[in-house]
Structures are given as structure tokens and as C-alpha cells.
Amino acid sequence: MKFPRASGILLHPTSLPGPFGIGDLGPSAYQFVDFLNNAKQKLWQVLPLNPTGYGDSPYQTFSAFAGNPLLISIDELLEQGVLGRADVAIKRRFPEDAVDFGAVIPYKYKVLQHAAANFFASATAQQRSEFETFCTSNAHWLTDYALFMAAKAQHEGAMWTKWAPTQRRRRSSAWQEWCDRAHNQIAAHRYAQFEFFRQWERLKRYCSDRGIRIMGDIPIYVALDSSDVWSHPEMFDLDEEGFPTKIAGVPPDYFSATGQLWGNPIYRWDVMKRDGYSWWIARFAAALKRFDILRLDHFRGFEAYWEVPAGETTATNGRWVPGPGAELFEVLEQQFGELPIVAENLGVITPAVEAIRMRFGFPGMALLQFAFGIDPQGPSFRPHNYVRELVAYTGGHDNDSTVGWWNSTGGDSTRTAEDIKNEHHFARAYLGLGDEAINWAMIRAVEASIADTAIIPLQDVLGLGSEARMNLPGSTTGHWRWRYRSDALTDDVAQRLREMAEIYDR
């Protein structure tokens, strides 16, 4: 699909400011949209909005369909009257520029339990009807998700493979008895999803009314500890106890000499094919309702994926295995028509991968940070080699910020000190770098390029360093935490972005 020439900002909602410890879909989200509108930005890219699991990563989620309850706006619940000030009292101050997940998660879930109880006690007939309609229309995933989360809480957060056999395998009579006892907890999770999507749809309409499209993210894999795997084990390569026999990752790359071992279970594509890829059709139907554009993470895994035997400690001893290829996208195109997909084609990309992308007209990606150094894709990431059907970035959520990258000593990648010296020399020459700050020189290069779409992480717009990095591939803790301060989005910053959008016809 061809996208109109535009620019936008990459910012995950957790990074928004606010008083409740984590960014949410409340007032600060609307203020950010107003900033985008003032700066003449037409796109807002977000990371996956699903409930986060291991490592608080948006790419390790409890459901491929559910929304993240941590993003529900407490301010909106207060305005609705389902919460009172006493329900949201904060016992200790949350940090302003980072998410303390260890403190936020128990606080927010407790608040949402209060909101659910108050909703069911006082909801009007119309509100109950809206809730029941939501539950019915989303029953294909919501029923399993609510049961999964309630059972997980009963087992103190343990992975489902460690649950009691009754909950793990849903044995009939004992399972039904447990469901009856856990009715209130199950209903609370349904309510949280009802409220999340009500708030998200309102925010999306606010964006649409201002000509701003939202680019969402579909991770190729789902987490082992998810309602998807728990409720559909037949779709995944698991042993009799539910543990994966093979796991996902990527071979040695820019970030790691031993590859990245993600640990997600591998799909049984043969099983999915036999029922017409119905799970993927449902997943795309949900995503297309929630977003205007879909960034398909690890696109190359649909052509062939890196499979590692379970028990390995690195991704080195893996192999490439054929994926569903073009067939899956043929099915999706038959179902939905032309697909508004951006293909994340970074890493080990082969002609076969690019053939699928080109066949369906999916724009690829280019990251300017990789243009000047040792990355094998470097030449294609230089703006003079761009094509129009491309989404160009200064960097992505797995990269350091541009300022952090510029000041790096190489510990976040396989680069040597000599590599970095050569990279800087080339970048200075290529960008004609003089007095302009490196982040704005990089932004200008991307904005001025012929790529139809330019996306800039907010960290680069604000000129922040490594302290604002969202993620470091190959590591598991301390990431996804960054938040910007409430006074960061100044008129001067908006004006600079607006001028670039006007100069470069975006």
C-alpha cells in the first residue's frame, strides 16, 4: 500500500507524563496529540498495546488481543464516578521520568479492582448493555483472557505450565467449580478490557479528527505465558506438559555475537494452515480496528524463521525453517483487501523475503543510525539509496537515542572502538555536520529524503541521551521505563518540527 508523504513521532503511551506512575490514555495523551497537530505531524507510532508480561516488554504479552490495563486512565475513571479520590490515593510518590513497574503494577491493578466493583454495583442499564455487547463481540478472545488472568492471579503470577492441573488443562467439573468461585475476579478483567478499548477508541477518534493516523505494532510471536498459548496449545510446538520444544530468536547480529534468544514458542504453521489461518485473520481484524497502519514486527520470520532447540542458552545453535510465506498474506488480502502494512525488514534479509514484501506492496524500513557503520544493510539505509515506498527512521525502539548512539563506546553492540571512529568520520562527512546538533542533523536527513514516511522517536526530537533508551536487545531487565517530563513539549520544539514538515512537503 502506498502511503501519502508524511512525518510522525514514535512514542509508546507508557512514556507519557502523569501523576499515576505510568503514561496512560488520559489527559497527557490528548496533550501529546495536540502537540503533534501543532507540529504538523500526521502519524503517531506506538509499540504493542497488549498486557505486558516477562520483563515488562510490549513484545512479551499475556494476550495478542487484549489491551494493557496499565494504560487505562485513572483520571477518566474519576470523571466517570466509578472511582473516588480515596480509591486512588498514592502512598508513595512515583518517579516522574521513569516507570517503576514493581510499584505501578500492584497499585494500578488494585485501583482497577475498585473501579470494577463500583461499576458492577452502580452501572445503569445502558452501561450494562454496552458492557455485555463488548463481551459478546469479543468473546473469541476475551473469555479465555479473563479466565487466564484470574487463574494466574490465583497462582501468584506463576507461568501457566506451573499451575494446578485443573486450571492448566481445564478438567470439567473441578474447573467449573473454580470458575464459579472466581466469578468476580473474572468479571473484573472483562471490565478492564471494556474500559481500555472504550478509552482507546475515544483517543483514536480524537487523532482522526485532526488528521493524525496511528501506526500500531503486531509482534510476530506471542509469549509462552499467554492466554493464546494456554487456550490453543495445539497451535504451538509444545511437549505434553506445555513446554516448548523449540523457541524463537535470531542468529548473531549487530547487537549480539551469539544472537538473540527470545524464548517464544514456535507456531505450528501446518495446523494453522488447515483451518485457514483463522487465528491470524482474527488477530488482523482486531488490529485493523484499533490502528490505521500496522507495523509487522520481524517480517522476515514469515518467509523463514530462526528456530532454536529448547534448553539452549544462546541463539547460536539454531536453523532457518520455512514459514507460511506469501500464502498467509494472500489469505489476509482476500479477507481484508489491500493491507496497510509496514514490514520490519531489518536484520538478515534475503531476496525471498524482499520478494514477498514487494509482491504485496508493503513499505520496508530504514534506520539512519545503521547507515554509517558495520551493519551489512548500511548502504541501503543511506538516504541517497532510499525509495519512496519506505518508512525512514533516525532510530527505533531497540536502538539507543541518536545522542546516546553518537556518544556510545560500543558496549550495546558488536562495534569496536575503531568501528565507532570510522562510523563517526563517515557520518560527519555524509551529513555535512557542522554546528547543528547530531539529533537534528539526523532528523533533517530523514525528513528531507524521498521516503514517503519519516518517523522520529520523541527522544531524538528532545535531544536526550542513553538515559532515555527504551530497550537493549538481548537483555531482559530495566527497559521500557522511559517517560518524558510534562514541560518537555515546548512551542519551540513544535515550531522546529512544523518548519521541517513544511519545507520537505510532509
N, C-alpha and C positions, 0 to 999 in steps of 0.2 A: 504494500500500500504506500502511495506517495503522500507525504505529509507537507503541509504548507510551511514555508520558511518561517522559523520562529526560534525564540530562545526561552530558556526557563531555568529554574533552580531545583537542585536536588537537596531535599531536606526531609528527613523522616520525622513524623509528628512527635515522637518521643523527645526530639531536640527542641521543641517549642518551650518558651518560658512559662512560668505559672507557679502558684503557691503550693501545689499538692505533690511535689517531688518528681513529677514526670510530665512532659508535654502531653496535651490531650486535644480533644476535638472542640474545645470551648473557646472563650474569647480570644486567646492568643492565636489560635488557628485562623480566625476571621481577620485579625490584625495582620497576620502574615499574608493572607490573600489580598488585603488592601495594599500592602507593600508591593506585591507582585504587580497589581494593577497600576499603581503609581509609577512603577519602574518599567512599564510596558512589556512585562514578561507574560508569555502566553501559555507556559507549561509549568506544572508543579509535579516533580517526580518524587515518589515515596518508595520506601522499601516495603516488603511484605507486611500487611496489616494484621496477620494472624496471631493467635495467642503464643507467646514465646515460651520455649522450654529450656533445654540444656544451654547453659552459658548465656542466657537471655538473648539469644540470637534470633532475629526475624527469619532466619533460614533453618531453624530447628524448632518447629512449632507443634502444638498439640492438635492442630487441625488445619487442613488445607482449605477449609471453607469458612470457619468461624472467624470473627473479629476479635481483636485483642481487648479484653475488658479493661486493661490498664489505661487505654486511650479514652475511656468514657469520661466525659466532662462532669466533674462534681458540681461546678457552677450551674450547669444546666439542670442537674437533679435538684439542686437547692431552689432554682427558679420554678421548677415544676411542683415543688412542695412535697416530693417523696423523701426528702431529707431535711432535717433541721440542723441548725448550727452545732448543736450538741453531738449530732451523729458524725460530724466531720472534724471534730477537734483534733488538732495535731499536738502530740505530746512532746515532740522534739523537732526542731527546725530542720527542714530538708536543705541540702546544698542547692545553690542557685544555678551553678553551671555544670552539673553532672547529675545523673540518675543513680541514686543509691538503691539498687534493686532489692537488696536484702531488707531495707526498711519500707520501701514503697509497696512491694507486693502484699505483705500481710495487712498493711494499713488500708490499701485500696480494696482488697477483697472483703475486708470487714465492713467497710463503708457500703459496698455494693450489696452485701447481705442485708444490711439495714434497709437499703433502698428497695430491694425485692420484697422484703416482709411488709414494708409500708405500702408498696404498690398493690400487692395482693389483698391487703386489708382495706384499702380505700379506693381502688380503681373504679371509675364509672363504667357503666355498661358499654359505652363506646370504646373506652380504653381496653376493656377486657376483650371486646370483639376484635380490635386491632391486634392485640397480642395473640389471640387464637388464630387469626388469619396468618400472621407471620409464622407461627409454629407449624401450621399446616403446609404452607407453601415451601417451607424449608425443612420439612420433616426428613427428607432423604439424607441429610447430614446432621441436623440439629438433635434428633433423638439420640443417636449414637454419641455425639459430642457431650451432651448433658449427662448421660449415663457415665461416660468415661471420666469426666471431670469429677463427678460425685464419688465414684469408686476410687479414683486417685486420691482424693482428699481423705477418704476413709483409711487408706493405706499410707497416710502421712507423706504423700508425694512420691511414693516409690514407683518405679517403672512397672508397667502392667505385667511384664513377664514374671514379676515377683509377687503378684497378688495371690490371694487365696484362689484355689481352682474354681470356686463358684463364680467369682467376678471375672476371672481370666477367660473362662470358656462358656459362661452363661448357662450353667446347668439349670434346668427348667424350674422346678418347684422352689428350691432354695434361692435361685436368682430372683424369682418373682417376689418372694418374701422380702428380700433385701431391697428391691425397688420400691416396695410399699413403704418400708421404714424410712427410706431416703427420699421420699417424695418432695419434701420442702427444699432439700439441697439441689435436687434435680431441677425443680421449678426455678430456683434462683439462677442457675446457669442459663436456662432458657430466657429468663427475663434480661440478663446481662446482654445476651445476643440481640434481643429485641431492641434494647436501648442503644447498643452500639450502632446498629445499622440505621436506626432512626436518626441518630446524630450524624452519622456519616452521610446519609442521603441529603440531609439538610445542608451540610457543608459543601457537598458536591454541587448542589443546585446553586449555591452562592458563587462558587467558582464559575460555573457555566454561564450564569447571568452576566459575568464580567469578561467573558471570552477566554477563560483560562481552562485548559484541559488538564486532566490528571493522568499521569503515567504511573500505573501500578506495576507490581513485580510478581511474577509467578516462578518460584523456585522449581527446578525440575524434580527434585526429590522431596519426600516427606520424612519426618523423623520416625524412628522405630517407636519411640514413646509418644504415640499419637492415636487419636480415635480412628484415623484412617486405617492404620495397620491393625489395631486391636479389633476393629469391626469387619475388616476384609483381609484376613491373613492369607487367603488363597491367592491374592494378587501380588504377593511378595515372596521372595526366595528365603523362606524360613524353615527351621527344623521343627520337630514335633512339639517342642517346648516354646516355640515362638521366637527363638533367637535367629538372627540372620546367619546364613551360611556364607554369604558374600556381601561385601559392603562397598559403598561408593567412595570415590576420591578422584584425584588427578595425578598423573605422573610428575616427576621432578620438573620444576618450572622456575620462573623468575623469583618467586617468593621462597622456595624451599628446594634444596638439593635432594631431598628424599620424597618430594611430592607432598600432597595434602591428603590426609586420610579423614574423610568427612564422617564416616560411620553409618550413613543412611542405608537402609535395606534396598536391595535391587528389585526393580519391578519384574514380575513375570509377564513379559510382553505377549507371550503366547496366549496366556489366559485372558489378558485384556483384549487382544485381537478377536478372540472367539465370541465375545459379547458386544463386538462393535465399538470398543473403546468407550463404553458408556460412562465410566468414571471420569475420563478426560473430557467428555462432552459436558458433563455436569460441572466440572471444575471451570471450564472455559465459560460456560453460561453464567456462572456466578461472578467470575472476574469481569466479563464484558458488561455486566450490570453495574459493577462498582467502579470501573475505570473507563477512561476514554481510549487509552493506549496501553498495551501490555508489553512490558519488557520481559522476555522469556529467558530466564537465567540458565546458563550453561547449555546453550542451544546445541553445541556440538554433541552433547550426550544423546540426542535423539537419532543421530546418524550412527554413532558408536560411542560406548561409554567405557570408562576405566573401572574394571571390576577387580577387587582385592579380596583374597580369602579371609574370612573372619578369623581373628586372632593375631593378624599381622600388626606390628607396631608402627610401621610406616607404609606409604603407598607404593614403595619401590617395586614390590613383587606382584604387580597386577598385570592385567592384559586388556586389550581392546576387544569389546564384544559388540556385534552389530545391534543397533537399536531398531525402532519401528520405521525409521527413515521417513520418506515423503508420504507414506501411506497414512500416518496419523494426521498429517496436515490436510490431506485430501478429504478425510472423513470430517475434520473440523470445518473445512471450507464448504463442504456440501451442507453442513448443518447451519453455519452462520454467515456464509458469503465471504467476501474479502475480509481478511483478518488484519486488524490494526496492531500488528506485532513488530516489536523491535527485537532483533536476535542478538543476544550477547555472544558474540563470536570472538572471544578473547582466548588466548592460550594456544594449544596445539590444534590448529585448524587445517583441515585437508581440503583438496579440491572437491571431494564428495560432500563435505559439509557445506561449502560455499554453493555447490550446485543446487542443493535443497533450498538454501536461503534465496538464491536468485530466482529459482523456479516460482516461488510464491511471492516474490517482491518484498521480502522483509528487509528493511534497512538494517545494516550492521552497526557496529560501534567502533570508535577510535578514541584512545586516551592519549592526550598530548604528553603526559609525563613519560610515556614509554617511547616517545619518538626519537630521543636523542642518545639512548644508551645501548645496552647489550641485548635488549629484547629482540627476538627474531622477527617480530611483526613491526619493528621500529619504522622501517621505510614507509609502510602503509599508513602509519599514524602521523606522518608529516603532512601539514595542510596542503602542500602543493600536489600531493598524491590523492587527496580526498575526491570522492564522487559526491554527487548531490544527494543521492539516497543513502544518507548516513546520519547517525547521531554522534556528534563530536563533543567530547568532554575534556576539561583540563585534567581531571582525575575522577575516580569513582569511590564507592563506599569502602572498597578494600584497600584503596591507596591512602598514603599519608596525604595531608593537605599539601597544596603546592608549596607553601612556605616551608612546611616541615620536610618535604621532599628535597627542596633546594638546600636546606641546612643539614640534611642527613649525612651520617657517616657510613651508611650502608648496612646497618645491622638488621634492617627489616627485609632484606632481600639477599640475593646471591652476588650482588655487586661488590667488587673490591675497591680499595681507595683509588687505584689507578683508573678503574672504570668510572668512578664518580668524577674524577678530574677531567677525563675526556668528555664525559657527558655534559659537564658544565661549560667546557670550552665550546662544544658544538652548539649547545642551547643559546649561549650568548651570541654566537655568530648568526645562527638561524633567525633568532628573534630580533636581532639588531638591538640588543639590550643596552640601554643607556641609563638614564636616571629613573626610568619607570620601574616601580616595584615588580618583582618577578610574577606575583599573582596576577596583576593587571596586564602585564605583557602577555601572559599565557591566555588570559580571558580574551584579550583583543585578538590574538591569533585565531582562536576558536570562533569567535563571533564574526571575524572578517572572512572566514573560509567559505567555500561554496557549499559546505554541508547544509542540508535543509534545516537540520535541527542542531542547536547548540545548548548544552546543559552544563551549568556551573554549580558545583557544590557550594552551599552557603559559606562554608569555612573559607573557601577561596575568595569569595566576594568580600568577606570581612578581614582577609589577610591574616588568618590565625595560623599558628604553628602546630607542632605534633600533639600538643595538649588537646587539640580538637579532633584528633583522628577517631573515626568510628570503629574501624576493625583492622586487625592484622591477621591475614590468613595463616592457618597453621597453628595458631594459639587459641586457647579456649576460655580465658577469663579476662575480666577487666575491660571489656569492649562494649560498644553500643550505648555508651553512657553520656556522650557529649550533649550539652544544651547551650544555646546562645542566651545571652543576658537580655533583659527586656528593653534596654536602651540601645541595642546594637543596630537596629534597622533605622538609620538616620535618613533624613531627606537628602543629604549629600551622597550617600551610597545609592539611593534610589535614582537620583539625577544622573549619576555616572552610568548606571545600567541603562537608563532611559536614553541617554545620548548614544550609547553603542547600538541599542536596538534601532534607533532612527538612522544612524549613519550606515549601518550594514543591512538595512531593509528587513529587520526581524520584527 
